[in-house]
Amino acid sequence: MRGGRARTLGLLVALTTGTAGLGGAAVPSAAAMPSVAAAASPLLPSADSFYVPPASLAGYADGAVIRERSVQLTLAGGLPLTGASAYQLLYR
């Protein structure tokens, strides 16, 4: 157990010192990090018009994409994940 704690503390030190243990790669300061509080909560499907089926739903083949939109990926706690693209699809 003690070894695990030492590794955790070492990681915290590396992140707070900026470049220690990261091969010279800079770690952004806390001021440069996005605010977790700024992340918006997703809407429930019942309140999101994206999920409302079109009147012409019968004209779509099974498996056909009805609509799509790009979405922001977030880590646990709402921290935005950058460098990745994600899309949401509504299909029949």
N, C-alpha and C positions, 0 to 999 in steps of 0.2 A: 504494500500500500504506500509505503514511504517513497519508493521510486516513482510512482505515478504522480504523487504530489510534487516532487521535484521537477518532473517534466512539465507539468502544468504551470508551475511558477516560472520556469525558464521561458515558456512561450509567452506568458504575460510580460516578462521583462523584455523579450525581443520585440514585442509589439509596441511597448511604450517607449523604447529607446530609439525607434525609427529604423535603424539598419542592422542592429546586432543580430547575428545568426541568420540573416536573410541574404547573404552574399552581396551586400551593398544595395539591395533593392530598398527604395524608400517606402515607408508606410505613411499613408496620409494622416495628417493630424486630425484630432477630433473635430476641429472647426471645419475641415474640408469634407467630412463624412455627411451624407444626407441624414436628415432628421427622420427618425422612426415615426414620430408623431405626425409627420406630414403625409404619410401613406394613407390613402383613402381605403375604407373598407369596401369590399365588393358588394354589389346589390344582391339581394335574394332573387332567385329566378322569378318569383311572383311579382316583383317590382321592377324587373328589367325587360324592356321592350324587345330586346334581342331574342328572347324566347317565344314571343308571340308568333304563332304560325301564320304564314300568309293565307289570304283567302283562296289562292290558287294551289293549295297544298296537294290536292288530288292530281294535279298536272306534273308533279315531281316524281321521278322514278325512285324506287327504294334505294337508299344509300346516296342519293344525290345531295350535294351541298346546297343548302338553301341560302345561307349567309355566313360570312366570316368576319372576324375582327382581330386586330392585334391586341395583345394584353401585356401588362407589365408583370413580370415574374417577381416574386418577393420571397425572401428567406423568412424563417420563423421570426415572428415579431414585427413583420412588415417592412424590413429593410430591403430596398429595391436591389434586384440582381441585375447587374449590367453585363453587357457582352453576350447576351443571348436573346434570341427572338422567339416569341411564342404567339400562337394564334388559337382562337377559339372558333370552333365550327358548329353550326347548327345544320344537321342533316336529317333526311327523312329515313 
